Amino acid sequence: MVLLSGGLDSTTCLAYAKKQGFDVYAISFSYGQRHTHELDCARKIAQHFGVIQHQIVEIDLRTFGGSALTSDMEVPKGRTTSEMENEIPITYVPARNTIFLSYALALAEVKSAKDIFIGVNAVDYSGYPDCRPEYIEAFQKMANLATKAGVTEAQELTIHTPLIDLKKSEIIRMGMNLGVDYGMTSTCYDPNEKGQACGQCDACILRLKGFEEAGSKDNAPYAN
């Protein structure tokens, strides 16, 4: 089971899982985010990699708001990486990974899947608390306590985080070695109506910095 947003990290994670020989189910979420372009990307990526099934789950986190991605708050633009590291940004969506992993866990149990892949990263990231190794470890422990499969079957569920200790440039190099076309992906928090990335939000800045450090050019479409 791979959580697939349509972004750079989750696509690399999907390519990695396929390379490891897994037959993949992919799950994405329409959760009231600012745009649906990333879901269009996820559909194309899932088809490209030949997943068994790609399911898009609809939930509405705009009910709660609390994030620039699920409300009318403005997305921060033009910040330095040091500014990003000072505090948890308003693009953090409260409990998002917990909610997403819970849905993935339920589907994994229905499909008798023992492995969940998620492209969280604790190095080049914007300070999100649900991207840390200790969080993933805690969720995995909970998952094996809370499910029928976890308490009645010999093989426990494992949450794989192959990108968690990698810099963005290292993730990009991994993906290129796996044959990922990053032009298919969308990372931007605030793309325009054509799906072109803004180039100025935290996600774009970290992505572009990663490509620069990897010695490569990002072939995704940008407005500027």
N, C-alpha and C positions, 0 to 999 in steps of 0.2 A: 504494500500500500504506500503510494507516494503522494505527499501533499504537494500539489502543483498550482502555483499562483500564476504562472506565465512569465515570471521574472527570471533573472540571471541565475540566482542561487538554486531555486527549485528545479530549473531545467537541467542544471549541472548535476543535481542530485538524482534526477530521473535517469540521465545518461549513465551515471555511475552505477545505479541499481541494475540497469539493463546489462552493463558490462560485467557485473558480478554474476550474471546468469539468472536473475530473478524474472519471473513472469509478473508483469506489473499491472496493478489496478491503480488508477490515478483519481484523486479527489480534489476538486476546486470549490471555491465558495463565492457566491454572490451575496455579499454581506452588507450591502448598502454603502460600499466604497464610492469614492468621488467619481470614478469612471469604470467602465466595463471593458476598456481596451485590453487590459491584462487577461480577461477571460477569453476574448477572441484569440489572443496569443496562446493561451493554455489549450484551447481546442485544437489549434494547428499543431502545437508541439506534441500533444498526446497522439494525434493521428500520425505525425512524422515518426514517432518512436514506436508505433504499433502496440500501444498498451491494450490489454484485454478489454478493459472498460474504463471510460472516463465519465465520472459522475460529477455534476455541478450542483451543489447543495445551496438552496436559498434560505438565508437567515437575515434578520434585519437588526444589525447592531446600531443603526441610526435611532432605534428606540431609546438607547442609552446615551448616544453621542459621546462626548468627552474626548474626542480626537479630531484633528483636522481632516482625517480621512473619512470620518463618519458624521460630519457636521458642516456648518457653513464657515467655520474658522479658516483663516488663511493659512496656506502651507508656507512655512518658512523658506525663504530663498536667499541665496548668496552667502550662506554661512561658511565659516572656516571649519576645518576638522577639529580644531581646539574648541571652538564654540559648541560643536556637536557633543563633545565629550564632557561638557560642564554639567549637563543635566539631562534627564529623560525628556525628549522632545514632545511637542504636542501632536506629532504624527504617531505616537504610541497609541494603539487601540487597546483599551482595557480588556484584559483576559483573552485576547484574540487567539493566541496559540493554545491556550487551555481549551477553548471552545472548539477550535479546529481539530486538535488532537483527540478530543472526546468523540467527535463525529467520525474521525478516521478509525478510532478504536472500535466503535460500534460496527462500522462497515467491515473492518478487518475480522471481527468475530463472526459476522454473518458469512463472510467469504472463506473462513478458516485460514486466514492469513496470519502468519506468526511474526511478520516483520513490517515495521512502519518506518519509512524514510522521510525525514524533514530537513530542509536546507537551512537550518538556523546557523548563525555564525556569531562567535563571541569575540572576534578580533576587530575587523573593519565593519562595525555596525554602529547604530545610533543610540546605544545605551539602553536597549529594550531589555527589561528584566526577564522576559520569557524566552530569551535566546541563550541563556547561560547553561553550562553543563550541569550545575546542581539542580536546576529546574527540570531538565530532561530526566535526570536520574530519579528525581522525586516522582515525576509523572509515570515513569516506567514501573516504579515500585507500586504506585497506586493502581495502575492498569492491571497488574498481575494479582492484586488483591480484590479488585472490583468486578472482575468478569468471570463468567462461568468457565470459559476456556482457561483462564489463569489459575483457577483453583481445582479443576478436575483433570487437566491434561498435563502430561509430564514436561512438555516443551513450553517454556515461558515465552511470552511476547517480548520482542526486542525493539527498541526505538533506535534507529541508526541515524547518526548525525555526522556524516563523512566530511562536512565542511567546517565543523565547529571551531577548529583550531587553525584554520587557514586564513591568510590575508586575502583580500579581494583579488589581488594580482595572481595569487596561487590558485584560487578557485577558477579564474579565467584560463590560466594555463592548463589546469586539469581538464576543463571543458573543451578547450581546443584540441587537446590530445584525444579526447573522446569523440571528436567530430561534431561538437555542438556549433550550430550557426546562431550566434547571439543576435543577429539581425531579426530573428523570430521572436525575441523576448522583449518584454516591457517592464522596466524598473521604476519609471518616473511616478512620483506621487501626484503630479498635476499635468498630464499631457493635454494637448489641444484636441479639438474635435476630430482631427485627422489621425490622432494617435501618436503624433510626434512629441518626443520628450522635451521638457522645458530646459533641461541642461543646468538648472539653477537650484533645484531642491536638494535636500540632503542625499537622497537616493541617487540622483544623477551625479552629484559631485563625487560621491564615493565610487560610483561605477566608473566614471571617466578617469579618476585617479588610478583605479585598479588597472584599466586598460593601458594607461600611460606607463605604469610601473611594470606591466607585463610586456612592454615593448610592442604593443599591438594597437590597432585602430578599431574603435567601436563602429560597427556597420549598422547599428540601429538608427532609425530616423530621428533627427532632432530638429526642433523649430528654428533654433539659432545655431 
